[in-house]
Amino acid sequence: LTLSQCVSVFVLYVVFYNRSLGGAKRMHNSMLMSVISSPISFFDTTPLGRIINRFANDVRILDLALPLEFLQFIENTVALASVVVVVSVTNPLFLLPLAGIAGLYWGIRRYYLRTAVELKRLIPLSRSPFLAHLSESLNGAPSLRAYGMLEHAEYIQGERLDDVCSNLTHIMSAVV
């Protein structure tokens, strides 16, 4: 019985991740085509670092975070439903305060989600200057070497990295 459960869970995870990666591949191709078919004015007004950052972040979420969070959601929902059913069958009075607790949870959840979404929007904005400067430094490396500005570019890049890390620390401590 235990062996069959292990095999079925393994098969579930393999199938789920294969389907997730297939969906992520389709989404990546769709995003790539959208960016490639954008008008030139989009590239003139949007910094390259912001485009790369957004694309990399979206692909990372599709490949890593979304499948794991979806599986955790399914597991937690099944576990919660099981506990509520078992406790409700053994003690029906449990259902009375459950409605109030669920309403309180729903209100806190709505407030938290709005706040978390706004804070998570700040993460890519804090990374964009870092990635833009890195891209510009790599593209302009011969000029930086010719004018002896490599150390200055490294110093600026280090300051931008410090800004990104401190911003991420504050944002993540508020969200998580």
Salt bridges, closest charged atoms under 4 A:
ASP58 OD2 - ARG54 NE 3.21
GLU118 OE2 - ARG121 NH1 2.81
